[in-house]
Amino acid sequence: MTIICGTDDDDKVIILSSLTERFLDVKTHTPEKCFHTDYAGSQAAVVIITPTAGKKIRVISVYASTATNTTDVTLAFGTSGDVIFKIYTNLTGSSAGNDICATGAINETIKLTCGSDTFVSIGYDEVT
């Protein structure tokens, strides 16, 4: 028995499925992979995550903080340029984005632009 609750780019997301008649496998938004780095210097559209060949990156959550107020923190997909996450540093120095669920194209990277003294953490999955 399988229950489908919601959709994604492929029009199917299995949220809950039975493994046997007595146990359930529950799919949550817990990411399979995590990237985290502290940058001492500024970054200008630097590739920070590259998916396995033939896969897409599906971003689940992001956290970033920075000590600068002159350069916004921006995470964007490398090919399309679609912004995944942004901190306007003149307004705040840190922010979390939970349940983002942004999915890039096949083989599309994630790029970071930020000022010095910036920390970034990204929870993501690689999907087909």
C-alpha positions as CSV (number, residue, x, y, z in Angstrom):
1,M,0.0,0.0,0.0
2,T,1.3,3.5,-0.9
3,I,-0.2,6.8,0.0
4,I,0.8,9.9,-2.1
5,C,0.5,13.2,-0.4
6,G,1.7,16.2,-2.5
7,T,3.5,16.8,-5.7
8,D,6.9,17.9,-6.9
9,D,8.5,18.6,-10.3
10,D,7.8,15.0,-11.4
11,D,4.2,15.3,-10.0
12,K,4.8,12.6,-7.4
13,V,6.1,12.8,-3.9
14,I,5.6,9.7,-1.7
15,I,5.2,11.0,1.8
16,L,4.0,7.8,3.5
17,S,4.3,4.2,2.3
18,S,4.0,0.9,4.1
19,L,6.9,-1.4,4.3
20,T,4.9,-4.3,5.8
21,E,1.5,-4.6,7.2
22,R,2.8,-3.5,10.6
23,F,5.4,-0.7,9.9
24,L,5.3,2.6,8.1
25,D,8.1,4.5,6.4
26,V,7.5,8.2,6.8
27,K,9.3,10.6,4.4
28,T,10.1,13.9,6.1
29,H,12.0,17.0,5.0
30,T,15.1,15.8,6.7
31,P,17.9,16.3,4.1
32,E,20.1,13.4,2.9
33,K,23.2,15.7,2.6
34,C,24.5,18.8,4.4
35,F,27.0,21.4,3.3
36,H,28.5,23.9,5.8
37,T,31.4,26.3,5.6
38,D,32.7,29.4,7.2
39,Y,34.1,31.9,4.7
40,A,36.7,34.4,6.0
41,G,36.8,36.3,2.7
42,S,34.2,37.6,0.2
43,Q,32.8,35.2,-2.5
44,A,31.5,36.2,-5.9
45,A,29.3,33.6,-7.5
46,V,31.5,30.8,-6.4
47,V,30.3,27.2,-7.0
48,I,29.9,25.6,-3.6
49,I,27.8,22.5,-4.4
50,T,27.9,20.3,-7.5
51,P,25.5,17.4,-7.9
52,T,26.5,13.9,-8.9
53,A,26.5,13.7,-12.8
54,G,22.9,13.3,-14.1
55,K,21.3,14.4,-10.8
56,K,19.4,17.5,-9.6
57,I,19.9,19.3,-6.3
58,R,16.8,19.7,-4.2
59,V,17.4,22.3,-1.4
60,I,15.5,21.5,1.8
61,S,16.8,24.1,4.2
62,V,19.4,26.9,4.5
63,Y,21.0,28.9,7.3
64,A,23.4,31.8,6.8
65,S,24.9,34.4,9.0
66,T,27.4,37.2,8.3
67,A,29.3,39.9,10.0
68,T,29.2,42.3,7.0
69,N,26.5,44.7,6.1
70,T,27.9,45.7,2.7
71,T,27.4,42.6,0.6
72,D,24.2,40.6,0.5
73,V,24.4,36.8,1.0
74,T,22.9,35.1,-2.1
75,L,22.6,31.5,-2.9
76,A,21.5,30.8,-6.5
77,F,21.4,28.0,-9.0
78,G,24.4,28.1,-11.3
79,T,22.8,27.8,-14.7
80,S,19.4,29.4,-14.4
81,G,20.5,32.0,-11.9
82,D,17.3,31.4,-9.9
83,V,17.8,32.7,-6.3
84,I,17.3,30.1,-3.6
85,F,18.0,32.2,-0.6
86,K,19.0,35.8,0.2
87,I,19.9,37.9,3.2
88,Y,19.8,41.7,2.7
89,T,22.6,42.4,5.1
90,N,21.6,46.0,5.7
91,L,18.5,44.6,7.4
92,T,19.7,41.5,9.2
93,G,22.9,39.5,9.8
94,S,21.4,36.0,9.9
95,S,18.4,34.1,8.6
96,A,17.1,30.5,8.2
97,G,15.0,29.2,5.4
98,N,13.3,26.0,6.3
99,D,11.3,23.8,3.9
100,I,12.6,25.7,0.9
101,C,12.2,22.8,-1.5
102,A,13.8,24.5,-4.5
103,T,15.0,22.1,-7.2
104,G,17.6,22.9,-9.8
105,A,18.0,21.4,-13.3
106,I,20.0,18.3,-14.0
107,N,23.8,18.9,-13.3
108,E,23.0,22.5,-12.0
109,T,25.3,23.8,-9.3
110,I,24.7,26.1,-6.4
111,K,26.7,29.4,-6.3
112,L,27.3,31.7,-3.3
113,T,27.9,35.4,-3.3
114,C,28.7,37.0,0.1
115,G,30.9,39.4,2.0
116,S,33.7,38.3,4.4
117,D,33.0,36.5,7.7
118,T,30.0,34.5,6.4
119,F,28.8,31.1,7.5
120,V,26.5,29.0,5.3
121,S,24.7,25.7,5.9
122,I,22.5,23.9,3.3
123,G,20.5,20.7,3.7
124,Y,19.8,19.1,0.4
125,D,19.0,15.9,-1.5
126,E,20.2,14.7,-4.9
127,V,17.3,13.5,-7.1
128,T,16.8,12.3,-10.6
